Amino acid sequence: MRVLARNRQKLKYALQVGEVPVYQTDEDGNIIYEDINGVKVPIETGEYEIGYSKPVDFMANIAMSGGEAEAQEFGLSVSDYNAVIVCNKGAFPITETSLIWHKSEPVYKDTEQTIVEPNSADYRVIKVSESLNFVKYVLKRIEK
């Protein structure tokens, strides 16, 4: 059995890359820059947060969860997750810390579009379940 190409939808994923500095922002949430020798440099607060890579396009099958038949699938109750992505094993480096965009577009915190706003994603991967040929990524909706 293979994943049918016609059932795939366009999605984006971003991988967790570690800690990134938090920058000072104005009242509108825009990063504040200072001019150092003609170069604009963001002002750091000294704090750090989890950072993500630039979102990557991919195609996969996504299904919304629900129903009593799935009540304990993956060891989770239906209320613990909102969607499942199914794709061929080894196709993508998605992990349990990754973000997924389905209907939304990624939003960036900076003008250079290098710092992803994690809350702009539609889903967070909460579990990865592999079989012989396939991988299921269990997704939890990010409240906006």
Short mmCIF file of the C-alpha atoms (twelve columns), coordinates in Angstrom:
data_MODEL
# 
_entry.id   MODEL 
# 
loop_
_atom_site.group_PDB 
_atom_site.id 
_atom_site.type_symbol 
_atom_site.label_atom_id 
_atom_site.label_alt_id 
_atom_site.label_comp_id 
_atom_site.label_asym_id 
_atom_site.label_seq_id 
_atom_site.Cartn_x 
_atom_site.Cartn_y 
_atom_site.Cartn_z 
_atom_site.pdbx_PDB_model_num 
ATOM 1   C CA . MET A 1   0.000   0.000  0.000  1 
ATOM 2   C CA . ARG A 2   1.308   3.447  -0.913 1 
ATOM 3   C CA . VAL A 3   0.247   6.978  -0.078 1 
ATOM 4   C CA . LEU A 4   -1.810  8.212  -3.041 1 
ATOM 5   C CA . ALA A 5   -0.446  11.384 -4.648 1 
ATOM 6   C CA . ARG A 6   -3.937  12.754 -5.319 1 
ATOM 7   C CA . ASN A 7   -4.748  12.705 -1.583 1 
ATOM 8   C CA . ARG A 8   -1.736  14.809 -0.636 1 
ATOM 9   C CA . GLN A 9   -2.121  18.430 0.422  1 
ATOM 10  C CA . LYS A 10  0.408   21.244 0.503  1 
ATOM 11  C CA . LEU A 11  1.764   21.771 4.023  1 
ATOM 12  C CA . LYS A 12  4.789   23.407 5.631  1 
ATOM 13  C CA . TYR A 13  6.955   22.196 8.505  1 
ATOM 14  C CA . ALA A 14  9.587   23.868 10.677 1 
ATOM 15  C CA . LEU A 15  12.065  21.969 12.818 1 
ATOM 16  C CA . GLN A 16  13.148  23.022 16.284 1 
ATOM 17  C CA . VAL A 17  16.695  24.382 16.035 1 
ATOM 18  C CA . GLY A 18  17.470  25.178 19.665 1 
ATOM 19  C CA . GLU A 19  17.439  28.368 21.669 1 
ATOM 20  C CA . VAL A 20  17.413  31.800 20.028 1 
ATOM 21  C CA . PRO A 21  17.721  35.225 21.659 1 
ATOM 22  C CA . VAL A 22  14.607  37.244 22.504 1 
ATOM 23  C CA . TYR A 23  14.665  40.779 21.079 1 
ATOM 24  C CA . GLN A 24  13.128  43.978 22.441 1 
ATOM 25  C CA . THR A 25  9.885   44.958 20.714 1 
ATOM 26  C CA . ASP A 26  7.753   48.093 20.469 1 
ATOM 27  C CA . GLU A 27  4.026   48.352 21.327 1 
ATOM 28  C CA . ASP A 28  3.092   46.799 17.945 1 
ATOM 29  C CA . GLY A 29  5.349   43.777 18.481 1 
ATOM 30  C CA . ASN A 30  7.995   44.902 15.959 1 
ATOM 31  C CA . ILE A 31  11.641  44.234 16.830 1 
ATOM 32  C CA . ILE A 32  13.598  47.339 17.848 1 
ATOM 33  C CA . TYR A 33  16.900  47.836 16.009 1 
ATOM 34  C CA . GLU A 34  19.874  50.034 16.813 1 
ATOM 35  C CA . ASP A 35  22.293  51.469 14.257 1 
ATOM 36  C CA . ILE A 36  25.890  50.309 14.824 1 
ATOM 37  C CA . ASN A 37  28.320  51.672 12.224 1 
ATOM 38  C CA . GLY A 38  25.576  51.820 9.600  1 
ATOM 39  C CA . VAL A 39  24.312  48.296 10.309 1 
ATOM 40  C CA . LYS A 40  20.898  47.685 11.908 1 
ATOM 41  C CA . VAL A 41  21.256  45.245 14.797 1 
ATOM 42  C CA . PRO A 42  18.306  43.961 16.888 1 
ATOM 43  C CA . ILE A 43  18.491  44.734 20.618 1 
ATOM 44  C CA . GLU A 44  18.601  41.543 22.723 1 
ATOM 45  C CA . THR A 45  16.806  41.242 26.076 1 
ATOM 46  C CA . GLY A 46  19.247  38.654 27.434 1 
ATOM 47  C CA . GLU A 47  16.540  35.971 27.471 1 
ATOM 48  C CA . TYR A 48  16.234  32.953 25.162 1 
ATOM 49  C CA . GLU A 49  13.319  30.971 23.683 1 
ATOM 50  C CA . ILE A 50  12.902  27.880 21.500 1 
ATOM 51  C CA . GLY A 51  13.661  28.677 17.857 1 
ATOM 52  C CA . TYR A 52  12.518  27.033 14.632 1 
ATOM 53  C CA . SER A 53  13.978  26.699 11.144 1 
ATOM 54  C CA . LYS A 54  12.523  28.479 8.138  1 
ATOM 55  C CA . PRO A 55  9.327   26.591 7.110  1 
ATOM 56  C CA . VAL A 56  9.727   24.035 4.309  1 
ATOM 57  C CA . ASP A 57  6.984   23.076 1.820  1 
ATOM 58  C CA . PHE A 58  5.965   19.424 1.593  1 
ATOM 59  C CA . MET A 59  3.063   17.302 0.376  1 
ATOM 60  C CA . ALA A 60  1.383   14.707 2.613  1 
ATOM 61  C CA . ASN A 61  -1.981  13.222 3.571  1 
ATOM 62  C CA . ILE A 62  -3.647  15.003 6.491  1 
ATOM 63  C CA . ALA A 63  -6.825  13.826 8.200  1 
ATOM 64  C CA . MET A 64  -8.746  15.500 10.985 1 
ATOM 65  C CA . SER A 65  -9.343  13.276 14.013 1 
ATOM 66  C CA . GLY A 66  -12.608 12.376 15.633 1 
ATOM 67  C CA . GLY A 67  -14.977 9.535  16.300 1 
ATOM 68  C CA . GLU A 68  -15.124 6.783  18.855 1 
ATOM 69  C CA . ALA A 69  -13.113 4.334  16.731 1 
ATOM 70  C CA . GLU A 70  -10.002 6.430  17.328 1 
ATOM 71  C CA . ALA A 71  -10.623 6.945  21.021 1 
ATOM 72  C CA . GLN A 72  -7.350  5.314  22.139 1 
ATOM 73  C CA . GLU A 73  -5.279  5.262  18.951 1 
ATOM 74  C CA . PHE A 74  -1.615  6.201  19.571 1 
ATOM 75  C CA . GLY A 75  -2.286  5.881  23.328 1 
ATOM 76  C CA . LEU A 76  -4.077  9.245  23.254 1 
ATOM 77  C CA . SER A 77  -7.744  10.089 23.645 1 
ATOM 78  C CA . VAL A 78  -9.528  11.888 20.794 1 
ATOM 79  C CA . SER A 79  -9.407  15.140 22.770 1 
ATOM 80  C CA . ASP A 80  -5.590  15.000 22.950 1 
ATOM 81  C CA . TYR A 81  -5.022  15.561 19.207 1 
ATOM 82  C CA . ASN A 82  -6.739  17.214 16.251 1 
ATOM 83  C CA . ALA A 83  -5.195  15.758 13.081 1 
ATOM 84  C CA . VAL A 84  -2.910  13.050 11.719 1 
ATOM 85  C CA . ILE A 85  -0.444  13.270 8.830  1 
ATOM 86  C CA . VAL A 86  0.451   10.066 6.986  1 
ATOM 87  C CA . CYS A 87  3.424   9.837  4.640  1 
ATOM 88  C CA . ASN A 88  6.073   7.403  3.446  1 
ATOM 89  C CA . LYS A 89  8.695   6.499  6.015  1 
ATOM 90  C CA . GLY A 90  11.854  8.601  5.764  1 
ATOM 91  C CA . ALA A 91  10.282  11.203 3.471  1 
ATOM 92  C CA . PHE A 92  10.674  14.132 5.904  1 
ATOM 93  C CA . PRO A 93  12.807  14.884 8.997  1 
ATOM 94  C CA . ILE A 94  9.762   15.899 11.084 1 
ATOM 95  C CA . THR A 95  10.073  15.187 14.822 1 
ATOM 96  C CA . GLU A 96  7.878   15.533 17.915 1 
ATOM 97  C CA . THR A 97  9.036   19.128 18.356 1 
ATOM 98  C CA . SER A 98  8.122   20.313 14.828 1 
ATOM 99  C CA . LEU A 99  5.474   22.844 13.766 1 
ATOM 100 C CA . ILE A 100 3.014   22.326 10.871 1 
ATOM 101 C CA . TRP A 101 1.180   24.927 8.761  1 
ATOM 102 C CA . HIS A 102 -1.922  23.671 6.928  1 
ATOM 103 C CA . LYS A 103 -4.365  26.518 6.270  1 
ATOM 104 C CA . SER A 104 -2.238  29.399 7.583  1 
ATOM 105 C CA . GLU A 105 0.938   30.982 6.269  1 
ATOM 106 C CA . PRO A 106 4.038   31.367 8.455  1 
ATOM 107 C CA . VAL A 107 4.482   34.710 10.209 1 
ATOM 108 C CA . TYR A 108 7.913   36.072 11.050 1 
ATOM 109 C CA . LYS A 109 8.996   38.243 13.971 1 
ATOM 110 C CA . ASP A 110 11.650  40.144 12.015 1 
ATOM 111 C CA . THR A 111 11.811  42.015 8.709  1 
ATOM 112 C CA . GLU A 112 14.440  39.621 7.293  1 
ATOM 113 C CA . GLN A 113 12.013  36.696 7.799  1 
ATOM 114 C CA . THR A 114 14.484  34.582 9.747  1 
ATOM 115 C CA . ILE A 115 12.667  34.279 13.099 1 
ATOM 116 C CA . VAL A 116 9.472   32.219 12.843 1 
ATOM 117 C CA . GLU A 117 6.515   33.085 15.101 1 
ATOM 118 C CA . PRO A 118 5.653   29.611 16.515 1 
ATOM 119 C CA . ASN A 119 2.036   30.579 17.244 1 
ATOM 120 C CA . SER A 120 1.416   31.245 13.538 1 
ATOM 121 C CA . ALA A 121 1.561   27.476 12.893 1 
ATOM 122 C CA . ASP A 122 -1.685  25.512 12.781 1 
ATOM 123 C CA . TYR A 123 -0.369  22.409 14.571 1 
ATOM 124 C CA . ARG A 124 2.401   21.101 16.816 1 
ATOM 125 C CA . VAL A 125 3.582   17.487 16.359 1 
ATOM 126 C CA . ILE A 126 2.955   15.643 19.632 1 
ATOM 127 C CA . LYS A 127 3.741   12.057 18.601 1 
ATOM 128 C CA . VAL A 128 5.489   10.207 15.781 1 
ATOM 129 C CA . SER A 129 4.353   6.642  15.098 1 
ATOM 130 C CA . GLU A 130 6.335   4.602  12.573 1 
ATOM 131 C CA . SER A 131 5.390   1.372  10.847 1 
ATOM 132 C CA . LEU A 132 7.288   -0.674 8.273  1 
ATOM 133 C CA . ASN A 133 6.606   1.703  5.348  1 
ATOM 134 C CA . PHE A 134 4.715   4.683  6.782  1 
ATOM 135 C CA . VAL A 135 4.946   7.373  9.435  1 
ATOM 136 C CA . LYS A 136 1.989   8.921  11.250 1 
ATOM 137 C CA . TYR A 137 2.476   12.337 12.810 1 
ATOM 138 C CA . VAL A 138 -0.109  13.102 15.489 1 
ATOM 139 C CA . LEU A 139 -0.912  16.831 15.597 1 
ATOM 140 C CA . LYS A 140 -2.359  19.149 18.248 1 
ATOM 141 C CA . ARG A 141 -3.957  22.419 17.110 1 
ATOM 142 C CA . ILE A 142 -2.250  25.604 18.271 1 
ATOM 143 C CA . GLU A 143 -4.805  27.997 19.736 1 
ATOM 144 C CA . LYS A 144 -4.579  31.446 18.180 1 
# 
